């Protein structure tokens, strides 16, 4: 066996040959002098005959057809038992068509008559809702906050408080082992005007423990807003003592923007308004005991 034959056999095993070349290589093996010297089995002779037939008809099989071949439609014949439609069948078919036309008319009429009913507005969770008087912090969001707070404590240890905005977060380690339960809070600052803008903060602090938090992301390039929060839980209700401290201009002391005490729940309730940088800002908050987080 020479080098060319060995290469062709290798290409055959690797599937690199087309059908015509593959047939030629197999025939060369079967017609080799070594193969002819040994008695050949019936399977070998049959394989040789089939390969030669395929090699002979290769040109005919690869030839393009001289005419376009169209499939013929099958002939449909009626059985002798077939009968024309009876009067009852005709009546049923007519009634079905009438009902379909009637239903179609009702549907088209409702589609065109846009003044008979108010259009339905689909509100998704991602849609901005600046009127938050009836907005509720959903259970799914409360659960996620508990998981995030528990994760941070599992990594760095007990926390005094945790605060997060859209693209920033901050936290403070607890001194010793805190015994008070964590309380979840949502603070929303809304700038009043023709185009209101809102900034929301998610916070966790300890029951009956004061937390001074510089809100993350509240003042890019400026001093952030400082809030002092003390949640107090009594008989299942949470009262929040709060104070919002606004950063002063260079050489001017910080000013208190808002302070007070308010009982809160899952609803976002208004804490008050304050003026800052010639703008009126409304503050709303909600609070709940953080379930699933360690005390």
NORJOWO-V44170 format. One record per helix or strand of 3 or more residues. SS is the DSSP state (hx for helix, st for strand). FROM is the first residue (numbers start at 1). TO is the last residue. If there is no record, write none. Layout:
ss=SS from=FROM to=TO
ss=SS from=FROM to=TO
//
This chain:
ss=hx from=3 to=13
ss=hx from=19 to=30
ss=hx from=33 to=37
ss=hx from=42 to=56
ss=hx from=58 to=61
ss=hx from=87 to=112
ss=hx from=139 to=156
ss=st from=159 to=164
ss=st from=169 to=173
ss=st from=182 to=191
ss=st from=197 to=206
ss=st from=211 to=214
ss=st from=226 to=234
ss=st from=237 to=246
ss=st from=255 to=264
ss=st from=269 to=276
ss=st from=279 to=289
//
